[in-house]
């Protein structure tokens, strides 16, 4: 008799839908047989690690027989952000830190307020705890609207979890809005702010916002080395919080959550300031160029503070998505958000951006009206 494994799985896990990542370069290469694949889907930067980072990771490989020590990276982060070391924690990507935060604060009697267009992976983190979700409608341009978030808070709300800049649109919560949110919340509610794209905001935002959890506010911030630092494949994230929160996280933390090679790479990336500044500068320049070129084609483009743009292609978004993929260009479909007319496009190299602009221009020559694209045969 076939084993009914599902009957043994706890109900809260059965209720969770698996996260669906975008198609990988390797998979598309296998399917199409194309040699050149260009990935504009997962908000990775197109530049490989700097020589300094590569050297550090190669050196760490020689010690792969030993368990890693995270102290060097924590000390470097403490110095870089001017945050006490006891207010920092590391994880296997920032999603690891977010999962741990939900585990220590949220139980089945609680609810968590999520923004309608926040990062889609948050849902599973909450549901697996058996907690309920209260959805706050978005504001203009898919932003997180403070009044809508506050309207969903009740006596059972334990957490508000939002991404700023947003993983969907790149919109970020202005400091005055964040302060208003924190001041209006009752004592039993905390705010977790996922700042995966903080380095792209500019004006030294990443260093300034890192101080916010230290002033007694019920605020925790998570960050990652996957975006601006170009280490998505290494899976290094961190959290900034009151030392009491860090202490409780350490009680459930996995032994050695980050590999020695990843720790060495992240530590070296922090020290190579010229390279990270180059990556951010080139990304912002590419973001502006891509947005302007697509706008000139009559396409509705939204770009803000991420390393991507959000475009509304009307009824033909799926067709454009599929046709660009047959040419080896992977964009991000947004059906999981219910946005059937939108695509998200990460920023590539200057050459990749030029090629993509040319391709979309070619596909858009069949325009019929407005900002929609006619189906291309």
Secondary structure, 3 states (H helix, E strand, C coil): CCCCHHHHCCHHHHCCCCCCCCCCHHHHHHHHCCCCCEECCCCCCCCCCCHHHHHHHHHHHCCCCCCCCCHHHHHHHHHHHCCCHHHEEEECCHHHHHHHHHHHHCCCCCEEEEECCCCCCHHHHHHCCCCEEEEECCCHHHCCCHHHHHHCCCCCEEEEEEECCCCCCCCCCCHHHHHHHHHHCCCCCEEEEECCCHHHCCCCHHHHHCCHHHCCCCEEEEEECCCCCCCCCCCCEEEECCHHHHHHHHHHCCCCCCCHHHHHHHHHHHHCHHHHHHHHHHHHHHHHHHHHHHHHCCCEEECCCCCEEEEECHHHHHHHHHHHHHCCEECEECHHHCCCCEEEEECCCHHHHHHHHHHHHHHHHHCCCCCCCCCCC
